[in-house]
Amino acid sequence: MFRVKAHLPKLLGFLLVVGLTIVTVGFANSQQFSLAQSPAKISPQNNAKYQLAARVIQDLGIPARYNMHFDHLMGTLTGKGDDSQLYARFRKMFVREIGWQHFKDGYVARFAADFSEDELQELLNLSKQPLMKKLVQAEMKAYMDTSKQRFKMGFELWDNYSNGNINFPDK
C-alpha cells in the first residue's frame, strides 16, 4: 500500500498525460478520415457483415492484443516489473474498466465500414491459414517476451520525465 501511495503523484500525472493523448489522437483521427460509410450506421445485431467482421477480429487475435497493450501502462505504474502481484491486479483493473469489451462494437463497426463482405471473407480465410495463425502467435509471444524490458524502459522514461531530465520534443 505504501508503494502505491509513494507513486500516486506520478500515477496521476501519467494518467493525465495518457488521457490528453487519447483525446488528441481521437480528435486527430476523426479529422483525417472521411469514409463513405460511417461505422455508426451499421447495425450490430442483425447484420451479416457486422457478424463477419466480428469473426475476423476474433480470429486475428485483436481482442487479446488490445488488452495486452495495457502492459505499457502497467510497466510505468508498477515500476520495473518486479511486483508481479501488483502487476496482475492492475492488469485486471484495466481490462475490467477499459478493456476490449468496452470497444468491441466500435472495432467491429470500423471493420464492417472499411471492408467489403468479400474482403472480410478473404481476411477470415487468411486468419484460418496455419501460417497466419503462426504469425499472430509469434507476434503475441514477441510482445510478451519483451514486456519486462518495456516495463523497465517505460518506468525509467517516466521517472526521468517526472524528475525534469527529459523534455517533450519540439513539434
Salt bridges, closest charged atoms under 4 A:
ASP59 OD2 - LYS128 NZ 3.10
ASP71 OD1 - ARG91 NE 3.08
GLU97 OE2 - ARG96 NE 2.67
ASP114 OD1 - ARG110 NH1 3.07
GLU139 OE1 - ARG65 NE 3.38
ASP159 OD1 - LYS10 NZ 2.60
